[in-house]
Structure formats: C-alpha cells, structure tokens
Amino acid sequence: MTKLMMRDATRPLLALLMAGVSAPALAQEAATEVAVAETTDGTDIVVTAQKRSERLQDVPIAVSALGGDSLEKQRVTQADELAGKIVNLQLTSTVGDNTPIFALRGVSMSDYSLNQASPVATYYDEVYKGNFAFLGVAMYDLERVEVLRGPQGTLYGKNTTGGAVNLISRTPVLGDTEGYLNLGYGNYNRYEANGAVSVPLGETLAARVAFTFARADGWFKNQLPGEPDLASVREYGVRGSLLFEPSDSARFVLRASTSYQNPRNYGIYAQPEAVNRPGLGRRQIEANVTDRRRARTWSVSLTGTVDLSDELAITSVTSWDKGRLSFYEDTDGTASELLEIPYADRATQFAQDLRLTSDFGGPFNFILGAYFNREKVYNQTTFEIGKDIDSDGLPGVTDADCAIGFPLGCLFRNSFDQLKKSYALYSDMSFEVTDQLTLRGGIRFTHDKGVQSNFEANAFGPNEVLVMNLIPPSRLDYSTENLSGKIGADYKINPDVMVYGNYSRGYRAPSFNAQAFFDPSELSVAKAEKIDAFELGLKSQFADRRVTLNMAAFRYTYSNQQFINVDPATAAQTLLNIPRSQILGGEAELTVRATDMVTLRAGVGILDTKIKRGTSAGSMSAATICRTHQS
C-alpha cells in the first residue's frame, strides 16, 4: 500500500498590518546583539551556525539562511514549508503538520515511530528537540532560520548525520518599544492572527511576548455522509522572552513557550484503494476515522553569556521541555476498517550546554564545551486490523476467536518507557595561517546510554478484552561511546570569494525498535550509524554584492544506516542496520538583488544514492532508491 500525503495549500487572501511601532536601535546596541538577520542594505546575513556571529559568506560550510522578513514575505508559517525554500531539503509529514521528518542531502530515516530521533536535528534557540512531541508550533516571530547541510558532529553532536535546522526567535530590545499585529482571512474559511510586542522594563531589562493563532476548515473533502472534512487547521502558540543585561559583559535571555494543536487529522489518499474508487477525486476521501490530532508542548530555556575578559566568554544554555502527541491514523484511506493505528507519545527532557569561546583577535581561536541531555519517553501504539470483517455477512469476530487464532478483527498493542542520557565534551578550533588561508578542526566525544523498559505487547478482542500476552514485560539497554569531528581549510581568493574543503564525521545514536508486536524476536536495538563526509565548496559575491552564488559538492559514506525491516512472510518488524551506503551530490544557490524591492532566488540540487552492501525488506528511504536525481 502506498500513501500519498497531501498538505494544505491554503493561503490567506487578505493580510492587514494593524500596528507597527519601532524605533531604530542604537549602533552600539545592534553590534552587541547575538545576531542580526540582515544588514540595512540587504547584502549580508549574519548567522550563528558555528556558535559565533559570522557573516554567512564567511562560514566555510554549506548553510542556507532565511531572515525573519523573508519568511514573512514568503508566508512561511509551518516548518513543513521550508522544503520548498532550501536546496536538497525534503520532508515527510507522516506525523502531521509542524512535526516534519526532514531529509537533507538524502539522509533521513525509514522508521517513523514516535520514539525515534531524526538524523536531521531540529533546534529552537539552541535547544535540541529530538522527540516529535517537543516540536509543536514554532514558526512565528522568528529572527531567522538556518539550515546546515552535512554532518555536524562537532558543535551539535549526535543525531546530526544529515545536518541541522535552527529556528531562532526574536529577542526583546532594550530601550525600545515595538510591536506588530497581523490579521488575515483566506480560502477554506481560514482566519489567523499573529503578532508581538517588546517593551523595556528599565535600563537593563526588557520583555517580549509573541503569539500565533490559526483556524481553517479541512481541504480534504470527506465523501462519507455526516463525516467532517480532514486536514483542517486549529492551533495556537505563545512565547514570552525576558532579556536582562546587568552590564556590558553579561546578557541573559529567559524564554517560555507553549503551543497546542487539535485539528481534524490529516487525510491519507491511499493507492491503489482510493484511485480505484469511481468518482473519488484527488482532494476527496472516504474516511471513517475523523478524530482530532492533538499536540501540546511546554518549554522553558535560559541562555546566558558572560564575558570573562575581552578575549573569553562563557555561554550556558539550560532547557526543559515537555510534550504530548496523539493521533488516530486511518492508514487504509477508505471507509473500511482495514488498518487503523492510534498513536500516543509523551516525552520530557532536560538539557545543559556549557561552552567557553575565545576571541583573541589573533590567528588562533577556539570553542570548548560540555553537554548533557536526559530524555524520557512513553509510547503506545495499537494495530486495529479489519475491525469491520463482518460487514460482508461473515461471522462476527469474538474475543474467543482472537484468543484462539488472531483472525482479522483483533487488536494488537504495545507500550514501553524509554530513557536516554547523553554526555559530551567538544571542541572547535581555527588557525589563520595567512590573511587568506585558515585551517579548521574539531572533535567531540559522546557517551550515550539508553534503556527501554516495561515493553509489553498484547492481543485484544474487538471489545478490547485482553486475550493473550504476546511479548512479556521486557527490557533492553545500550551503552556506547563515539568520537566524531571534522578537519578542513578555507582560502579567500578575495574578500568576496572563498573556496573551502573539509572532512567530517557524523553520528546518530542507537535506537530501540517500537514496532515489535507479535514475538520477542522483534525486540531489537539498532547500532549507531555514522557518516564520513567529504565536501568542497565555493562562496562568492559580485556586482557590488548584489549577486551571491554558493556551490558545494559532497561524497558520503554511510555506515550502519538504521532501517525498519518488515518480513513479508510473517509481517514481523525489526530495526536493523544497512552496513554500507553511498551518497554523492551537490547543490548551487543563486541570489540576485535586482533592486532594493526585488530579490530573485534560484537553486538546484542533485543526489546519486545507492546501497553498497546490505538489504532490507518493506522499508523506504533515500538510500534504498538506486541512482535517484533531484532538481
């Protein structure tokens, strides 16, 4: 069965700027900001991709950035929509809107279980959001979005074998009062509002509150009488920020946010089932499961930077997250009850990042850091198979039938707790050999521990009466250590043209199988996967910096890629490793600032992927498709 996920193309037809009050920041204050999205003439974007404020064109890695103004003008309101803006960035929305599964340069994951962490990491204001339950609504009042391509195993650490997506929100402004309010109305009866206000609370204190709210009818038209349309919008998010600068050498930002989504669930246009139904169009569905998808998040973080001297600064990022996610998937995409799956995911995490950054003004600089993360997850999944088996006049299935032989109509459910802890020490260094040539390198040591406990799988009758324990209470664990890093060099031909090359290694932590239902043999732990990446790149600007052309070519050697494997004979599912894969490719991005009001952007990407050694049945990812090309 193939599922085609169709997402809402709704765009408001009217947007009104209701209020906007802003005073220009003093030059000194602007210079001390962590990063500014764009300079006043629009020629440069400043990013913190390498944990320093740097001009985008001076960062010797493949990174794309979109400023907050660009995001607003292009009406990017969901993380899902970034795929159309960034070359070689793709996604799958299997879990629903605002919980994307990113793929960068062909690196993604085949197991979409809610306990898994993508190899393309998502960060909100430097806070890692590994579990789906932490993502929620975040694309509002942003300073910028940064997309880092390639393994980021030094400064970012585990689960960045494909890269990282950074969402950076706007911070309060000292001494200024500013705000805005946008209201919009569009097709599918969509109405939305978003805005923010920043106010000073003294000479050293300022606060900012931002929000977003949206509702829209479903665009996936349900043809079953009396059933609502699917893929609606019903969400809000609120973020509060407090900036405290007690002196020129200290800066603290406290952030707290929450979001909630409860739309009608997305629809699934199943092939060939839906295609073969006469009169059913591409935006029509016959869905008997119309429950609401619910996603709730809470997050608190404190980011502090203290200058120990003119040359050294210490930065601390402390965070706590909590999230709940549940949805009822009508996998067969028809009015029948062939296969329906309720999912439930609850997660909490605490993380601490502490780093020392130098700014010697000389040839040598470094970043030294330590990191800790503790993530606790609870998952529950149910397979509801053929619940309407008696609709064609066949004898109804009873609890006793399920106890004897598990015919269609029985239910299968597993649940478990998962606890993961990660400890890391890392470094990043650079040395300017000459004014043109810079050598760079870094290394990261990671120790990961994981426990999957209270795992249990049971069979139930159609009335949810327990009839048999299939997998008794079980426990799995792992403990592993990893050394990842990078080495490279960049050469500036002139102030506006730079070439670079680097080798880096990425690391994705081991994973527990969440798809074990029928037999203890399905319980498995996939080993850590690694990528060895070689990259060559060019960054250039010309025509008075009105034209920007960035290009990169890369070669990845993929070791132990994690795959969900389905045995076609028994339907047993195990999480395993593909020993060796290869990805070749490249991309080019062109930006032309034709006038102060018109900017043209274009990009092209190409991928060539193949499995070099190993096989897997019933799974799908970029590396399973031999010699695929994207543009």
KACOR-V582042 format. One line per field, one symbol per residue. ss: DSSP state (H for helix, E for strand, - for the rest). phi: phi as a letter, one per 20 degrees, with the letter a starting at -180 (. if undefined). burial: + if it has 9 or more other ideal C-beta (glycine too) atoms within 8 Angstrom, else -. A space follows every 50 residues. Layout:
ss: ???
phi: ???
burial: ???
This chain:
ss: -EEEE------EEEEEEEEEE-----HHHHHH-----E------EEE--- ---EEHHH----EEEEEHHHHHH-----HHHHHH----EEEE-------- EEEE--E------------EEEEE--EE---HHH-------EEEEEEEE- ------------EEEEEEE--------EEEEEEEEE---EEEEEEEEEEE ----EEEEEEEEEEEE---EEE-------E--EEEEEEEEEEEEEEE--E EEEEEEEEEEE--E---EEEE------------EE------E-EEEEEEE EEEEEEE----EEEEEEEEEEEEEEEEEEE--------EEEEEEEEEEEE EEEEEEEE-----EEEEEEEEEEEEEEEEEEEEEE---HHHH------HH HHHHH-----EEEEEEEEEEEEEEEEEEEEEE----EEEEEEEEEEEEEE EEEEEEEEEE-----EEEEEEEEEEEEEEEEEEEEEEEEEEEEE--EEEE EEEEEEEE--EE-------HHH--EE--EEEEEEEEEEEEEE----EEEE EEEEEEEEEEEEEEEE------EEEEEEEEEEEEEEEEEEEEE-----EE EEEEEEEEEEEEE--------HHH-------
phi: .dddeddfdfcgeccdeebbcbdfffgffffefgadfbffemeccdccgd mcfbfgfeeebecdccfgfffffeledcggfffeddfmdcbcdgepgmcf dfcclnebceeeffeedffdfdcdlmdfdeegfefmeceblefacddden gcfeednfmcfeqbddddefdfdfncdbabbdcbcbfllecbbbaabccf dpfdcbccccbbbbbbffeefeefgneffdmecbbbbccdccdccfbfdb bccdccbbbbcbefffddeedegffeefneefdcbddedcfeecccccbc bcdcccffafdccdcccdbccbbcbbbdeeffmcffdfbccedbbcbcbc bcccbdcdbfmdfdbbccbcbcbccccccbcceddlfdfefdnfgfedff fffeblffoedcccbadccccccbcbbbcbbefcfddcecaabbdcddcb cdclfbccdcffemefdaeecfgcbcbbbbcbdcrbbabccefbgdccdb bbdbcdbdfgcefddecdbgfffbcfffdccdcdbcbccbcbllmecccc cbcbcddddlfeceddffedmfdceccegbcccdrabbccccefbfdccd cbbbcccccbeebocbdmcbbgfeefleccb
burial: --+-++++-+-+------------+---++--+-+-++-----+++++++ +--+-++-++++++++++--+----++-+++++-+++++++++-++++++ ++++++++++++++++++++++++++++++++++++++++++++++++++ ++++++++++++++++++++++++++++++++++++-+-+++++++++++ ----++++++++++++-+++++-+----+++++++++++++++++----+ +++++-+++++++++++++++-++--+--+---+++++++--++++++++ +++++++----+++++++++++++++++++++++--+++++++++++++- +++++++++----++++-+++++++++++++++++++-++------+-+- +++---+-++++++++++++++++++++++++----++++++++++++++ +++-++++++++----+-+++--+++-+-+-+-+++-+++++----++++ ++++++++++++++++++---+++++-+++++++++++++++--+-++++ +++++++++++++++++----+++++++-++++++++++++++------- --+-+++++++--+-+-++-++++---+---
